[in-house]
Amino acid sequence: MLKIVLIGLAGFIVGYFCGSFSTGYFVGKSKGTDIRNEGSGSTGTTNALRNYGPAGALITFLGDLLKAVIPTVFMKYIFCAYVMNFPADVTYLLTLCVGLGVVCGHNFPFYLHFKGGKGIAVSAAVIIVSSMYWPFILIGLIGFILLVAITKYVSVGSLFVVWYFPIYSMFAYHNSPYIVALMIVSLAFTALAYYKHRGNIQRLLSGTENKISFKK
Protein backbone atom coordinates (compact mmCIF):
# COMPACT_ATOMS: atom_id res chain seq x y z
CA MET A 1 0.00 0.00 0.00
CA LEU A 2 2.85 2.39 0.87
CA LYS A 3 4.38 1.79 -2.56
CA ILE A 4 1.12 2.72 -4.26
CA VAL A 5 0.81 5.89 -2.15
CA LEU A 6 4.37 6.96 -3.00
CA ILE A 7 3.88 6.27 -6.71
CA GLY A 8 0.59 8.16 -6.62
CA LEU A 9 2.25 11.18 -4.99
CA ALA A 10 5.12 11.10 -7.47
CA GLY A 11 2.64 10.84 -10.34
CA PHE A 12 0.66 13.76 -8.97
CA ILE A 13 3.80 15.94 -8.83
CA VAL A 14 4.84 15.01 -12.38
CA GLY A 15 1.28 15.67 -13.54
CA TYR A 16 1.27 19.06 -11.83
CA PHE A 17 4.36 20.25 -13.70
CA CYS A 18 2.97 18.95 -17.01
CA GLY A 19 -0.34 20.66 -16.34
CA SER A 20 1.38 23.94 -15.47
CA PHE A 21 2.16 24.51 -19.14
CA SER A 22 -0.56 27.06 -19.86
CA THR A 23 -1.35 26.87 -23.57
CA GLY A 24 -3.90 29.68 -23.47
CA TYR A 25 -1.41 31.99 -21.80
CA PHE A 26 1.17 31.46 -24.55
CA VAL A 27 -1.48 31.81 -27.27
CA GLY A 28 -2.37 35.18 -25.75
CA LYS A 29 1.28 36.22 -25.55
CA SER A 30 1.73 35.40 -29.24
CA LYS A 31 -1.04 37.94 -29.91
CA GLY A 32 0.45 40.55 -27.60
CA THR A 33 -2.07 40.14 -24.79
CA ASP A 34 -2.37 38.38 -21.46
CA ILE A 35 -5.40 36.10 -21.49
CA ARG A 36 -5.64 36.48 -17.71
CA ASN A 37 -6.64 40.10 -18.30
CA GLU A 38 -9.21 39.23 -20.95
CA GLY A 39 -12.81 38.10 -20.57
CA SER A 40 -13.25 35.77 -17.61
CA GLY A 41 -9.51 35.77 -16.89
CA SER A 42 -9.32 32.01 -17.38
CA THR A 43 -6.49 30.54 -19.47
CA GLY A 44 -8.77 27.80 -20.77
CA THR A 45 -10.41 27.02 -24.09
CA THR A 46 -13.71 28.88 -23.58
CA ASN A 47 -12.00 32.18 -22.77
CA ALA A 48 -9.57 31.65 -25.65
CA LEU A 49 -12.54 31.17 -27.97
CA ARG A 50 -14.15 34.40 -26.83
CA ASN A 51 -10.95 36.42 -27.17
CA TYR A 52 -8.88 34.76 -29.91
CA GLY A 53 -11.48 33.05 -32.07
CA PRO A 54 -11.74 29.41 -33.20
CA ALA A 55 -8.06 29.10 -34.17
CA GLY A 56 -6.81 30.31 -30.79
CA ALA A 57 -9.34 28.12 -29.00
CA LEU A 58 -8.32 25.06 -31.03
CA ILE A 59 -4.64 25.53 -30.28
CA THR A 60 -5.44 26.03 -26.60
CA PHE A 61 -7.65 22.94 -26.50
CA LEU A 62 -5.13 20.71 -28.29
CA GLY A 63 -2.27 21.91 -26.12
CA ASP A 64 -4.24 21.32 -22.94
CA LEU A 65 -5.34 17.93 -24.25
CA LEU A 66 -1.77 16.82 -24.97
CA LYS A 67 -0.37 17.90 -21.62
CA ALA A 68 -2.96 15.62 -19.97
CA VAL A 69 -2.76 12.74 -22.44
CA ILE A 70 1.03 12.30 -22.45
CA PRO A 71 1.60 11.75 -18.68
CA THR A 72 -1.58 9.72 -18.14
CA VAL A 73 -0.87 7.44 -21.12
CA PHE A 74 2.67 6.91 -19.83
CA MET A 75 1.40 6.03 -16.35
CA LYS A 76 -1.36 3.71 -17.54
CA TYR A 77 0.12 1.91 -20.54
CA ILE A 78 3.86 1.96 -19.85
CA PHE A 79 4.58 2.26 -16.12
CA CYS A 80 1.58 0.40 -14.69
CA ALA A 81 1.10 -2.14 -17.48
CA TYR A 82 4.67 -3.06 -18.41
CA VAL A 83 6.98 -1.89 -15.63
CA MET A 84 4.90 -2.74 -12.55
CA ASN A 85 2.18 -5.02 -13.97
CA PHE A 86 -0.44 -3.56 -11.63
CA PRO A 87 -4.07 -4.79 -11.65
CA ALA A 88 -6.75 -2.69 -13.33
CA ASP A 89 -8.00 -0.92 -10.20
CA VAL A 90 -4.52 0.17 -9.08
CA THR A 91 -3.69 1.27 -12.62
CA TYR A 92 -6.86 3.34 -12.76
CA LEU A 93 -6.15 4.91 -9.35
CA LEU A 94 -2.58 5.87 -10.28
CA THR A 95 -3.69 7.24 -13.63
CA LEU A 96 -6.25 9.40 -11.83
CA CYS A 97 -3.51 10.65 -9.48
CA VAL A 98 -1.44 11.82 -12.44
CA GLY A 99 -4.53 13.34 -14.05
CA LEU A 100 -5.46 15.16 -10.86
CA GLY A 101 -1.96 16.62 -10.79
CA VAL A 102 -2.41 17.82 -14.37
CA VAL A 103 -5.71 19.50 -13.49
CA CYS A 104 -4.16 21.19 -10.44
CA GLY A 105 -1.22 22.39 -12.54
CA HIS A 106 -3.59 23.70 -15.20
CA ASN A 107 -5.80 25.45 -12.65
CA PHE A 108 -3.00 26.76 -10.44
CA PRO A 109 0.26 27.16 -12.44
CA PHE A 110 3.02 28.27 -10.09
CA TYR A 111 4.69 30.70 -12.51
CA LEU A 112 1.42 32.54 -13.25
CA HIS A 113 0.73 33.28 -9.59
CA PHE A 114 -1.53 30.20 -9.47
CA LYS A 115 -4.05 31.77 -11.85
CA GLY A 116 -4.91 29.34 -14.63
CA GLY A 117 -7.86 27.67 -16.30
CA LYS A 118 -10.86 25.76 -15.01
CA GLY A 119 -9.65 22.27 -15.90
CA ILE A 120 -12.45 20.98 -18.10
CA ALA A 121 -10.45 20.18 -21.26
CA VAL A 122 -7.71 18.45 -19.27
CA SER A 123 -10.32 16.61 -17.20
CA ALA A 124 -11.91 15.36 -20.43
CA ALA A 125 -8.54 14.01 -21.54
CA VAL A 126 -8.07 12.25 -18.20
CA ILE A 127 -11.57 10.74 -18.52
CA ILE A 128 -10.77 9.27 -21.92
CA VAL A 129 -7.34 7.88 -21.03
CA SER A 130 -8.14 6.58 -17.55
CA SER A 131 -11.39 4.76 -18.31
CA MET A 132 -11.49 4.09 -22.05
CA TYR A 133 -15.10 2.97 -21.46
CA TRP A 134 -16.73 4.36 -24.57
CA PRO A 135 -20.42 3.93 -23.63
CA PHE A 136 -19.93 6.20 -20.59
CA ILE A 137 -17.69 8.58 -22.52
CA LEU A 138 -20.29 8.86 -25.28
CA ILE A 139 -23.06 9.54 -22.76
CA GLY A 140 -20.93 12.25 -21.16
CA LEU A 141 -20.12 13.83 -24.54
CA ILE A 142 -23.74 13.80 -25.70
CA GLY A 143 -24.87 15.20 -22.36
CA PHE A 144 -22.33 18.02 -22.58
CA ILE A 145 -23.30 18.93 -26.15
CA LEU A 146 -27.03 18.85 -25.42
CA LEU A 147 -26.75 20.93 -22.27
CA VAL A 148 -24.61 23.58 -23.97
CA ALA A 149 -26.87 23.61 -27.05
CA ILE A 150 -30.03 23.96 -24.98
CA THR A 151 -28.84 26.38 -22.31
CA LYS A 152 -26.09 28.20 -24.31
CA TYR A 153 -23.98 27.96 -21.15
CA VAL A 154 -20.66 26.12 -21.46
CA SER A 155 -20.38 26.13 -17.68
CA VAL A 156 -23.54 24.02 -17.32
CA GLY A 157 -22.14 21.33 -19.61
CA SER A 158 -18.78 21.49 -17.85
CA LEU A 159 -20.30 21.05 -14.39
CA PHE A 160 -22.23 18.05 -15.70
CA VAL A 161 -19.23 16.31 -17.26
CA VAL A 162 -17.05 16.29 -14.13
CA TRP A 163 -19.49 13.96 -12.37
CA TYR A 164 -18.20 11.29 -14.73
CA PHE A 165 -15.26 10.55 -12.41
CA PRO A 166 -17.13 9.46 -9.25
CA ILE A 167 -19.95 7.80 -11.20
CA TYR A 168 -17.61 5.72 -13.36
CA SER A 169 -15.35 4.85 -10.39
CA MET A 170 -18.31 3.53 -8.43
CA PHE A 171 -19.73 1.72 -11.46
CA ALA A 172 -16.50 0.02 -12.54
CA TYR A 173 -14.64 -0.54 -9.27
CA HIS A 174 -17.21 -0.78 -6.48
CA ASN A 175 -15.74 -4.14 -5.45
CA SER A 176 -12.15 -2.91 -5.41
CA PRO A 177 -10.32 -2.76 -2.06
CA TYR A 178 -9.22 0.70 -3.18
CA ILE A 179 -12.73 2.04 -3.75
CA VAL A 180 -12.47 4.61 -0.94
CA ALA A 181 -9.25 6.04 -2.39
CA LEU A 182 -10.78 5.97 -5.86
CA MET A 183 -13.85 7.89 -4.72
CA ILE A 184 -11.74 10.48 -2.86
CA VAL A 185 -9.58 11.16 -5.92
CA SER A 186 -12.60 11.07 -8.26
CA LEU A 187 -14.56 13.54 -6.16
CA ALA A 188 -11.50 15.80 -6.02
CA PHE A 189 -11.87 16.36 -9.79
CA THR A 190 -15.52 17.31 -9.30
CA ALA A 191 -14.79 19.56 -6.33
CA LEU A 192 -12.00 21.36 -8.19
CA ALA A 193 -14.28 22.02 -11.17
CA TYR A 194 -17.04 23.43 -8.96
CA TYR A 195 -14.53 25.56 -7.06
CA LYS A 196 -13.11 27.03 -10.26
CA HIS A 197 -16.64 27.61 -11.58
CA ARG A 198 -17.92 29.25 -8.39
CA GLY A 199 -18.21 32.60 -10.18
CA ASN A 200 -20.10 30.94 -13.04
CA ILE A 201 -22.45 29.28 -10.56
CA GLN A 202 -23.20 32.63 -8.91
CA ARG A 203 -23.89 34.21 -12.30
CA LEU A 204 -26.08 31.28 -13.33
CA LEU A 205 -28.15 31.72 -10.18
CA SER A 206 -28.44 35.47 -10.76
CA GLY A 207 -29.12 35.10 -14.50
CA THR A 208 -26.03 37.07 -15.55
CA GLU A 209 -23.86 34.25 -16.90
CA ASN A 210 -22.48 34.87 -20.41
CA LYS A 211 -24.05 32.73 -23.11
CA ILE A 212 -22.02 31.32 -25.97
CA SER A 213 -22.95 32.47 -29.46
CA PHE A 214 -22.83 29.62 -31.97
CA LYS A 215 -23.27 32.04 -34.87
CA LYS A 216 -20.30 34.09 -33.70
Disulfide bonds with the S-S distance in Angstrom:
none
